[in-house]
């Protein structure tokens, strides 16, 4: 069954609010979610409105493997603003606040013992990893985490101060990366530096995980449960080439790349040992 979980106060921008399931034909309710034995959270990235997130996450859920007792929960969070991409350096706080509310919602609504998995795009990776940090694996086995075009630091999965403990709670974290992603290659380093300056972070500055995959953090190696698939450069996979969209108005190459990314995520969720981008 498909669900939509909304943490937004408004359609564009706005504050993070406690989560509530969207009431819409074809979507599940709280009572349905409580009886699922496996729940997959689908989390969009930066600069996605409520309307676009609703459309994209429903399309994604419909293309992922169906099965008895499996629920797909599309997560709508306010990682956008009416000034659009200019707001990037301020959206980390919204990602963290959304993770706090998502973890609370899971504890209050999802039955203990339910297996959890996550699929994210862009800055949604931060929502995922911050959520996993807050959950107890004794309560919720965390199976598969798929991070595509992840807008988090390349060393963060290995760094104890960031996400290495969260990674250790999972069966696997699978990273899909593209060096042809212009947002992560060009805009991410500048936005990361500005964010550090604005909020006086003491974090090291890094390059994007979703550009070239995970790297060690000093003497801390990349955890063995992290899997990395690098998209061939000749596919030209840019930042919008991952979660499915309406194919009308986009090129056949973009649609093909989106289908390949969805197939990668589907294989991750089904615990395929070596998921590939084909």
C-alpha positions as a Markdown table, in Angstrom:
| # | Residue | x | y | z |
|---|---|---|---|---|
| 1 | Unk | 0.0 | 0.0 | 0.0 |
| 2 | Unk | 1.1 | 3.6 | -0.7 |
| 3 | Unk | 1.0 | 6.3 | 1.9 |
| 4 | Unk | 1.9 | 10.0 | 1.9 |
| 5 | Unk | 3.3 | 11.5 | 5.1 |
| 6 | Unk | 3.3 | 15.3 | 5.2 |
| 7 | Unk | 5.6 | 17.4 | 7.4 |
| 8 | Unk | 4.9 | 20.6 | 5.6 |
| 9 | Unk | 3.1 | 23.7 | 6.9 |
| 10 | Unk | 2.6 | 25.1 | 3.3 |
| 11 | Unk | 2.9 | 24.0 | -0.3 |
| 12 | Unk | 6.2 | 25.9 | -0.9 |
| 13 | Unk | 8.7 | 26.6 | 1.9 |
| 14 | Unk | 7.3 | 27.0 | 5.4 |
| 15 | Unk | 8.0 | 25.3 | 8.7 |
| 16 | Unk | 8.3 | 21.6 | 9.6 |
| 17 | Unk | 5.2 | 20.4 | 11.4 |
| 18 | Unk | 4.3 | 17.1 | 13.0 |
| 19 | Unk | 3.6 | 14.4 | 10.4 |
| 20 | Unk | 0.2 | 13.5 | 9.2 |
| 21 | Unk | -0.9 | 11.1 | 6.6 |
| 22 | Unk | -2.5 | 12.6 | 3.5 |
| 23 | Unk | -6.1 | 11.6 | 2.9 |
| 24 | Unk | -6.5 | 10.9 | -0.8 |
| 25 | Unk | -8.2 | 8.1 | -2.8 |
| 26 | Unk | -5.8 | 5.2 | -3.2 |
| 27 | Unk | -3.7 | 6.1 | -0.1 |
| 28 | Unk | -3.4 | 4.2 | 3.2 |
| 29 | Unk | -4.3 | 5.5 | 6.7 |
| 30 | Unk | -2.7 | 5.2 | 10.1 |
| 31 | Unk | -4.5 | 2.0 | 10.9 |
| 32 | Unk | -3.3 | 0.4 | 7.7 |
| 33 | Unk | 0.3 | 1.4 | 8.4 |
| 34 | Unk | 0.3 | -0.2 | 11.8 |
| 35 | Unk | -0.3 | -3.6 | 10.4 |
| 36 | Unk | 2.4 | -3.5 | 7.7 |
| 37 | Unk | 5.3 | -5.9 | 8.4 |
| 38 | Unk | 7.8 | -4.0 | 6.2 |
| 39 | Unk | 7.8 | -0.2 | 5.6 |
| 40 | Unk | 9.9 | 1.7 | 3.0 |
| 41 | Unk | 10.2 | 5.5 | 3.4 |
| 42 | Unk | 10.7 | 7.4 | 0.2 |
| 43 | Unk | 12.2 | 10.9 | 0.7 |
| 44 | Unk | 12.6 | 13.6 | -1.9 |
| 45 | Unk | 15.4 | 16.1 | -2.0 |
| 46 | Unk | 16.0 | 19.8 | -2.0 |
| 47 | Unk | 13.9 | 22.4 | -3.8 |
| 48 | Unk | 10.8 | 20.1 | -4.2 |
| 49 | Unk | 7.3 | 21.6 | -3.6 |
| 50 | Unk | 4.5 | 19.7 | -2.0 |
| 51 | Unk | 2.8 | 19.2 | -5.3 |
| 52 | Unk | 5.9 | 18.0 | -7.1 |
| 53 | Unk | 6.9 | 15.8 | -4.2 |
| 54 | Unk | 3.4 | 14.2 | -4.1 |
| 55 | Unk | 3.6 | 13.4 | -7.9 |
| 56 | Unk | 7.2 | 12.2 | -7.8 |
| 57 | Unk | 6.9 | 10.0 | -4.7 |
| 58 | Unk | 3.7 | 8.4 | -5.9 |
| 59 | Unk | 5.3 | 7.6 | -9.2 |
| 60 | Unk | 8.3 | 6.1 | -7.5 |
| 61 | Unk | 6.2 | 4.0 | -5.1 |
| 62 | Unk | 4.2 | 2.6 | -8.0 |
| 63 | Unk | 7.4 | 1.5 | -9.8 |
| 64 | Unk | 9.0 | -0.3 | -6.8 |
| 65 | Unk | 8.4 | -4.0 | -6.0 |
| 66 | Unk | 4.9 | -4.7 | -4.5 |
| 67 | Unk | 4.3 | -7.4 | -1.9 |
| 68 | Unk | 2.0 | -8.4 | 0.9 |
| 69 | Unk | 2.7 | -6.5 | 4.0 |
| 70 | Unk | 4.9 | -3.9 | 2.3 |
| 71 | Unk | 4.0 | -0.3 | 2.7 |
| 72 | Unk | 5.6 | 2.6 | 0.8 |
| 73 | Unk | 5.5 | 5.9 | 2.6 |
| 74 | Unk | 6.3 | 9.0 | 0.6 |
| 75 | Unk | 7.7 | 11.7 | 2.9 |
| 76 | Unk | 6.9 | 15.4 | 2.1 |
| 77 | Unk | 9.2 | 17.8 | 3.9 |
| 78 | Unk | 9.9 | 21.5 | 3.4 |
| 79 | Unk | 13.4 | 21.5 | 1.8 |
| 80 | Unk | 12.4 | 24.3 | -0.5 |
| 81 | Unk | 11.6 | 28.1 | -0.5 |
| 82 | Unk | 10.0 | 30.6 | -2.8 |
| 83 | Unk | 13.5 | 31.9 | -3.6 |
| 84 | Unk | 14.2 | 28.4 | -4.9 |
| 85 | Unk | 17.9 | 27.2 | -5.0 |
| 86 | Unk | 19.2 | 30.3 | -3.2 |
| 87 | Unk | 17.8 | 28.8 | 0.1 |
| 88 | Unk | 20.0 | 25.7 | 0.0 |
| 89 | Unk | 22.4 | 26.7 | 2.8 |
| 90 | Unk | 19.4 | 27.1 | 5.1 |
| 91 | Unk | 17.7 | 23.8 | 4.4 |
| 92 | Unk | 20.0 | 21.6 | 6.5 |
| 93 | Unk | 18.0 | 22.7 | 9.6 |
| 94 | Unk | 14.7 | 21.8 | 7.9 |
| 95 | Unk | 16.2 | 18.4 | 7.0 |
| 96 | Unk | 17.2 | 17.8 | 10.7 |
| 97 | Unk | 13.9 | 19.0 | 12.0 |
| 98 | Unk | 12.1 | 16.7 | 9.5 |
| 99 | Unk | 14.2 | 13.8 | 10.7 |
| 100 | Unk | 13.2 | 14.5 | 14.3 |
| 101 | Unk | 9.6 | 14.5 | 13.4 |
| 102 | Unk | 9.9 | 11.4 | 11.2 |
| 103 | Unk | 11.6 | 9.5 | 14.0 |
| 104 | Unk | 8.8 | 10.5 | 16.4 |
| 105 | Unk | 6.1 | 9.5 | 13.9 |
| 106 | Unk | 7.7 | 6.1 | 13.4 |
| 107 | Unk | 7.9 | 5.4 | 17.2 |
| 108 | Unk | 4.3 | 6.5 | 17.6 |
| 109 | Unk | 2.7 | 4.9 | 14.6 |
| 110 | Unk | 4.8 | 2.0 | 13.2 |
| 111 | Unk | 4.6 | -1.2 | 15.2 |
| 112 | Unk | 7.8 | -2.3 | 16.9 |
| 113 | Unk | 9.5 | -5.1 | 15.1 |
| 114 | Unk | 8.5 | -3.8 | 11.7 |
| 115 | Unk | 11.4 | -3.8 | 9.2 |
| 116 | Unk | 12.3 | -0.4 | 7.9 |
| 117 | Unk | 14.0 | 0.6 | 4.7 |
| 118 | Unk | 14.7 | 4.0 | 3.1 |
| 119 | Unk | 15.1 | 5.5 | -0.4 |
| 120 | Unk | 16.2 | 9.1 | -0.8 |
| 121 | Unk | 17.3 | 11.7 | -3.3 |
| 122 | Unk | 19.7 | 14.6 | -2.8 |
| 123 | Unk | 19.3 | 16.3 | 0.6 |
| 124 | Unk | 16.8 | 13.7 | 1.5 |
| 125 | Unk | 19.9 | 11.6 | 2.4 |
| 126 | Unk | 20.4 | 13.8 | 5.4 |
| 127 | Unk | 16.8 | 13.3 | 6.5 |
| 128 | Unk | 17.3 | 9.5 | 6.2 |
| 129 | Unk | 20.6 | 9.3 | 8.1 |
| 130 | Unk | 19.5 | 11.7 | 10.9 |
| 131 | Unk | 16.3 | 9.6 | 11.3 |
| 132 | Unk | 18.3 | 6.3 | 11.5 |
| 133 | Unk | 20.5 | 7.9 | 14.2 |
| 134 | Unk | 17.5 | 8.4 | 16.4 |
| 135 | Unk | 15.9 | 5.0 | 16.0 |
| 136 | Unk | 16.7 | 1.9 | 18.1 |
| 137 | Unk | 17.5 | -1.1 | 16.0 |
| 138 | Unk | 16.2 | -3.3 | 18.8 |
| 139 | Unk | 12.8 | -1.7 | 18.1 |
| 140 | Unk | 13.0 | -1.4 | 14.3 |
| 141 | Unk | 15.3 | -3.6 | 12.1 |
| 142 | Unk | 16.7 | -1.4 | 9.4 |
| 143 | Unk | 17.3 | -3.4 | 6.3 |
| 144 | Unk | 18.2 | -1.4 | 3.2 |
| 145 | Unk | 19.0 | 2.3 | 2.7 |
| 146 | Unk | 19.4 | 3.6 | -0.8 |
| 147 | Unk | 20.9 | 7.0 | -1.2 |
| 148 | Unk | 20.9 | 8.4 | -4.7 |
| 149 | Unk | 22.5 | 11.7 | -5.7 |
| 150 | Unk | 23.2 | 12.2 | -1.9 |
| 151 | Unk | 23.8 | 15.8 | -0.9 |
| 152 | Unk | 25.8 | 14.9 | 2.2 |
| 153 | Unk | 29.6 | 14.9 | 2.7 |
| 154 | Unk | 31.5 | 12.1 | 1.0 |
| 155 | Unk | 33.2 | 11.2 | 4.3 |
| 156 | Unk | 30.1 | 11.3 | 6.5 |
| 157 | Unk | 29.2 | 7.6 | 6.3 |
| 158 | Unk | 32.7 | 6.8 | 7.8 |
| 159 | Unk | 32.9 | 9.6 | 10.3 |
| 160 | Unk | 31.8 | 8.7 | 13.9 |
| 161 | Unk | 30.7 | 12.3 | 14.5 |
| 162 | Unk | 28.3 | 12.0 | 11.5 |
| 163 | Unk | 26.8 | 8.7 | 10.4 |
| 164 | Unk | 29.0 | 5.7 | 11.0 |
| 165 | Unk | 27.0 | 4.6 | 14.0 |
| 166 | Unk | 23.8 | 5.0 | 12.0 |
| 167 | Unk | 25.3 | 2.9 | 9.1 |
| 168 | Unk | 26.1 | 0.2 | 11.7 |
| 169 | Unk | 22.4 | -0.1 | 12.5 |
| 170 | Unk | 21.6 | -1.1 | 8.9 |
| 171 | Unk | 21.9 | -4.3 | 6.8 |
| 172 | Unk | 23.3 | -2.1 | 4.0 |
| 173 | Unk | 23.6 | 1.5 | 2.7 |
| 174 | Unk | 23.7 | 1.6 | -1.1 |
| 175 | Unk | 25.1 | 4.8 | -2.7 |
| 176 | Unk | 24.3 | 5.7 | -6.4 |
| 177 | Unk | 26.6 | 8.5 | -7.6 |
| 178 | Unk | 27.3 | 10.4 | -10.8 |
| 179 | Unk | 30.2 | 12.7 | -11.7 |
| 180 | Unk | 28.0 | 14.3 | -14.3 |
| 181 | Unk | 25.7 | 15.7 | -11.6 |
| 182 | Unk | 26.3 | 19.4 | -12.0 |
| 183 | Unk | 24.4 | 20.4 | -8.8 |
| 184 | Unk | 26.6 | 18.2 | -6.6 |
| 185 | Unk | 29.8 | 18.9 | -8.5 |
| 186 | Unk | 29.5 | 22.7 | -8.6 |
| 187 | Unk | 26.9 | 24.0 | -6.3 |
| 188 | Unk | 27.3 | 21.6 | -3.3 |
| 189 | Unk | 30.8 | 22.6 | -2.2 |
| 190 | Unk | 29.8 | 26.3 | -2.3 |
| 191 | Unk | 26.6 | 25.7 | -0.4 |
| 192 | Unk | 28.3 | 23.5 | 2.2 |
| 193 | Unk | 30.9 | 26.2 | 2.9 |
| 194 | Unk | 28.2 | 28.9 | 3.2 |
| 195 | Unk | 26.2 | 26.7 | 5.5 |
| 196 | Unk | 29.2 | 26.1 | 7.7 |
| 197 | Unk | 29.9 | 29.9 | 7.9 |
| 198 | Unk | 26.3 | 30.8 | 8.6 |
| 199 | Unk | 25.7 | 28.3 | 11.4 |
| 200 | Unk | 29.3 | 28.2 | 12.8 |
| 201 | Unk | 29.6 | 24.5 | 12.2 |
| 202 | Unk | 32.9 | 22.9 | 13.2 |
| 203 | Unk | 32.4 | 20.2 | 10.6 |
| 204 | Unk | 35.0 | 19.5 | 8.0 |
| 205 | Unk | 34.0 | 20.6 | 4.6 |
| 206 | Unk | 33.6 | 17.9 | 2.0 |
| 207 | Unk | 32.5 | 17.1 | -1.5 |
| 208 | Unk | 29.2 | 15.4 | -2.2 |
| 209 | Unk | 28.7 | 11.7 | -1.6 |
| 210 | Unk | 26.4 | 11.5 | -4.6 |
| 211 | Unk | 29.1 | 12.8 | -6.9 |
| 212 | Unk | 31.8 | 10.1 | -6.5 |
| 213 | Unk | 30.7 | 7.9 | -3.7 |
| 214 | Unk | 32.0 | 7.3 | -0.1 |
| 215 | Unk | 35.5 | 8.1 | 1.2 |
| 216 | Unk | 37.2 | 7.3 | 4.5 |
| 217 | Unk | 37.2 | 9.9 | 7.3 |
| 218 | Unk | 40.9 | 10.2 | 8.4 |
| 219 | Unk | 41.7 | 6.8 | 9.9 |
| 220 | Unk | 38.1 | 5.7 | 9.9 |
| 221 | Unk | 37.4 | 3.5 | 6.9 |
| 222 | Unk | 34.1 | 3.3 | 4.9 |
| 223 | Unk | 32.0 | 0.7 | 6.8 |
| 224 | Unk | 31.8 | -2.7 | 5.1 |
| 225 | Unk | 28.0 | -2.5 | 4.7 |
| 226 | Unk | 28.3 | 0.5 | 2.4 |
| 227 | Unk | 27.8 | -0.4 | -1.3 |
| 228 | Unk | 28.8 | 2.1 | -4.0 |
| 229 | Unk | 27.7 | 2.1 | -7.6 |
| 230 | Unk | 29.2 | 4.8 | -9.9 |
| 231 | Unk | 27.1 | 5.7 | -12.9 |
| 232 | Unk | 29.2 | 5.6 | -16.1 |
| 233 | Unk | 30.0 | 9.1 | -17.3 |
| 234 | Unk | 28.6 | 8.5 | -20.7 |
| 235 | Unk | 25.1 | 8.2 | -19.3 |
| 236 | Unk | 25.2 | 11.9 | -18.4 |
| 237 | Unk | 23.2 | 11.4 | -15.2 |
| 238 | Unk | 22.4 | 14.9 | -13.8 |
| 239 | Unk | 20.7 | 15.8 | -10.5 |
| 240 | Unk | 17.1 | 15.4 | -11.9 |
| 241 | Unk | 17.7 | 12.0 | -13.5 |
| 242 | Unk | 16.8 | 9.8 | -10.5 |
| 243 | Unk | 13.2 | 9.9 | -9.2 |
| 244 | Unk | 10.6 | 9.4 | -12.0 |
| 245 | Unk | 8.7 | 12.3 | -13.4 |
| 246 | Unk | 6.1 | 12.8 | -16.1 |
| 247 | Unk | 8.0 | 11.7 | -19.2 |
| 248 | Unk | 6.1 | 14.4 | -21.3 |
| 249 | Unk | 8.6 | 17.2 | -22.1 |
| 250 | Unk | 11.7 | 15.4 | -21.1 |
| 251 | Unk | 14.2 | 13.6 | -23.4 |
| 252 | Unk | 14.4 | 9.8 | -23.8 |
| 253 | Unk | 17.8 | 9.8 | -22.2 |
| 254 | Unk | 16.5 | 11.4 | -19.0 |
| 255 | Unk | 13.6 | 9.0 | -18.9 |
| 256 | Unk | 16.0 | 6.1 | -19.4 |
| 257 | Unk | 18.3 | 7.3 | -16.6 |
| 258 | Unk | 15.3 | 7.6 | -14.2 |
| 259 | Unk | 14.2 | 4.1 | -15.1 |
| 260 | Unk | 17.8 | 2.8 | -14.4 |
| 261 | Unk | 17.9 | 4.6 | -11.0 |
| 262 | Unk | 14.5 | 3.2 | -10.0 |
| 263 | Unk | 15.7 | -0.3 | -11.0 |
| 264 | Unk | 18.8 | 0.2 | -8.9 |
| 265 | Unk | 16.7 | 1.1 | -5.9 |
| 266 | Unk | 14.3 | -1.8 | -6.5 |
| 267 | Unk | 17.2 | -4.2 | -6.5 |
| 268 | Unk | 18.6 | -2.7 | -3.3 |
| 269 | Unk | 15.2 | -3.1 | -1.5 |
| 270 | Unk | 15.1 | -6.7 | -2.7 |
| 271 | Unk | 18.6 | -7.3 | -1.2 |
| 272 | Unk | 20.2 | -8.1 | -4.5 |
| 273 | Unk | 23.9 | -8.6 | -3.6 |
| 274 | Unk | 25.4 | -6.4 | -6.4 |
| 275 | Unk | 22.7 | -3.9 | -7.6 |
| 276 | Unk | 23.7 | -2.2 | -10.9 |
| 277 | Unk | 22.7 | 0.8 | -12.8 |
| 278 | Unk | 21.8 | -0.5 | -16.3 |
